[in-house]
Amino acid sequence: MALKKKLGWVALIVVMIVAGLTLMGFVTLRSRWFHGFLLSKIQQQASEAIGGQVEINNFNFHLSTLTADAYGIVIHGTEAAGTRPSPHPAIPRQSALWRP
């Protein structure tokens, strides 16, 4: 009987830990800190991919499909410093952040 009671307590503790970690992960994914962190990573990877400076004002991240809708994209090319970049059309959807 004591073994069943101990196993019950262990199972309860494991479930509580998993639930706590899940809640912490959800809160982190919805935080401003994570939004800013992800925005800087997207800008960094886009800048490295095109070889110029990329600015993104905002984005919406879709966890279910691992995609992001980016808004306010400005791409700086070879223009002189202080010069306004060429206007770019709105690009509503960016490629997936992760591809299987």
Secondary structure, DSSP 8 states (H G I E B T S, - for coil): -HHHHHHHHHHHHHHHHHHHHHHHHHHHHTSHHHHHHHHHHHHHHHHHHHTSEEEEEEEEEETTTTEEEEEEEEEE-S--TTS-------------SS--
